[in-house]
Amino acid sequence: MEKYKSEFIEFMVESEVLKFGDFTLKSGRKSPFFMNAGAYVNGTQLRRLGEYYAKAIHDHYGLDFDVLFGPAYKGIPLAVATTMAISELYGKEIRYCSNRKEVKDHGDTGILLGSKLKDGDRVVIIEDVTTSGKSIEETYPILKAQADVDIKGLIVSLNRNEKGKNGEKTALEEIKDLYGFDTAAIVSMPEVVSYLYNCPCNGKVVINDELKDRIDAYYAEYGVK
């Protein structure tokens, strides 16, 4: 496993973004783990988060693109932090862009924040986590309505590796099939489990035998084979 991936897993646990216990998801599924990217709240956390995203983007997509698009609202700080990290780590200036939930008709008008989009722009979409692909259903037409852009791919922080809408592939795989662009994550949940299982993190074992059995049972029902 790449060093930045193991560091990111520990970072999620330290920041209490990734928690283990008993959670009821929006889908109604009872999950032994839960991720809340809204728990990244201070400058140090956002700086580190941007660096992990930047390294994953560099690994999966390179730097041959123009715009990093973060869908409102959680995608806005992700896009800002990551474009700053790309500049600092790789010396490449990537523009950031996000959408508003409502079109603004005065001052800085329109539906976009940050950079405007123009024909031929190569775009990477950045999100926290994708479980159903609903946000991409909203984001894709917004991007295509602004300019004739080339979407290179989607990057999320954690691939939960669960069944998507159709029940045969993950949500990220379904997005790739439907829209024709690549999808990637900083880490996948199987990587998280493999790294944390019976391995101390901040002085304690996060995933013990009992929790590992519960996670295995969850994926036996909701995971993609």
N, C-alpha and C positions, 0 to 999 in steps of 0.2 A: 504494500500500500504506500502511495506517495506520502511524503512527510506532511504536506499541507492538509491532506485528508485526515490523517490521525489527529493533527492539531485542531482541525475544525470540529471533529467529533467531540473532543475534550472541551472545546470552546462552547459548543451548544449545551453541554451538560453544565459547565461552570456558570453560564449565563442564564440557566434555568429556562432555556428556550425549548430544549428537548426534555420532557419529563416522562417518568414511568409510573404506572399506577392503574387506576380504573377510570376511563374516560368514555363519554358518549359523544360520538362525532355527529356532525350535521346530517350525515347520511343515516344516522341511527345505529351505526355499528358500535359495538362495545369494544374499545381498543385498549390494550395494555400500555400504549405509549401515545404521546401527543406532542405536537410541535406548534409553538406560537412565536413567530418571528417578531411580533409586536413587543416581545420582552427585551429586544435590543434597544436600549434607551439612552445610553450615554455615548460620548464622543469616542472613547477608546473602543467600545464594542463596535460601533459603526465603522471606524477605521479598519479594525481587524476583519470585520465582515466583508468590507469592500476588497480587501487584499485576497481573501479566500475566493471570492467570486472572480476576481481578476485572474488569479492563477488557473482556476478551472476553465474560464473562457479561453485563456491562452492555450491550454492543453487541448480543448475540444475544437475551437474555431480559429485559433490563431489570432492575429490582430488585423487581418485584412478586411475590416468593415468600418463603417462610418458613424453609425448611431447606435446607442444603447437605449432601448425603449423600456421604461418601467410603467406598467399600467397603474392607474390610480386605484387605491391610495398607497398601499404598502410598497408598490414598485417604485414610487418616487424617491424615497431615501436610498433604496437599493441602487437605482441608476446613478444617483449623484455620488454616493460613496464609491461605487465601482469605477466610474469614469475617473475620479480623482486617483484611485489606486492604480489604474492602468497607466495614467500619466506618470506617477511616481515610480512604479516598478519597471515600466518598459519604455518610458519616454514617448509614448504615442498619445496624441490628442484625439480622443473619441468624443463626439458630441452626445449630450444626454437629451432625452425627450420623454415627456409623459403626457397623459391626457387628463383633461378635467372631466368631472362627472356631468357638468353642465357647461354649455357653450357660453363664453363671456362675450358681451356685445359692446364693451367699451374698454379704453386703454389698450392693454395687451389682448387683443380680441382673438376669438377662435376657441377651438377645443383643445389645443396643445399648449403645454408648458415647455420651457427650454427651447431647444433648437427647432426650427421649422424643418419639415421634410421636403425633399425635392426628388424629382425623377432620377432613378439610378442609385439612390442611397442604398447601401447595404446595411441591414438592420439586424441586431440581435435583441431578442426580447428577454427581460430579466424578471423573475418572480420569486416568491419565497418557496411555495410548494404548490403542486398541482394534484388535486385528487379527482376532479371530474372533467376538467378541461373547459368549464363554463367561462372562465375569465378570458380564455383565448377566443371563444365564440364572440365575445364582446370586443376584444382588442383587434382581431384580424381585420374586420371591416373598417374600423377606424383608421388603421394604418393605410389600407388600400385606398380609402377615400381621400386621403391627403395627398398622395403622390404615388407614382409607379415605382414602389420600392421593392427591393429584393430582400426577402426575409431569410437570413442565413440559418437562424435557429433560435431555440429557446433554452435558457439556462435557469434551473431552479436550485435551491440549496439542498433539498432532500428529496430523493425519489422514494416514496413510500412503498413502491413495488406492489401495489394492490390492484385488484381488478378495476377496470374503468367502467364506463357505461354499459358496454356490450358484454362484459363478464369474461372475456377471453384474453385480453391484453391489458397492460397497464395504461393509465391515463396518458402518460408520455408517449407510449407506442401508438395509441389511438390518435393523438394529435399529429404525430409524424405521418401516419397513414392518410389522415383526412386533409392536411394542409400541404404536405409535401416538403416540409423543412425538418431539419434535424432537431433532436431534443437531447438534453444532457442535464446532469446534476453534479453538484460538488461531491456528494456522497450518496450512496443508496442505503436503504435500511438494512439489507443483509450485510453491508460493510460495517455499519454501526454495530450490529449485533455481534458480528465476528470479532470486532476490535474490543468491545466492552465486556464480553462474556468472561466472567471469572477473572477479570483484569482490573486492578485498582485504578480508580480515577479520582484524583484529589483525596487520596488516602482511603477510599472505600470502594468496594465492589458494587458497581451499579446494576449489572445484570448477573444475578446468581442463578442457580439451577432452577429454582421455582419460577422466576420471572422468564427465564429462557423457555421453559415448558409452555408458559402462557402465550408467549410470542409465537412459538412454533404452532400452537393450536389455532391462534388467530390467522396465521398465514395458511394453515391447512384449509381454512374456510374461505378466506378472502384474498389469498395470494395468487399470483399468476404462476402456473406450472411451466 
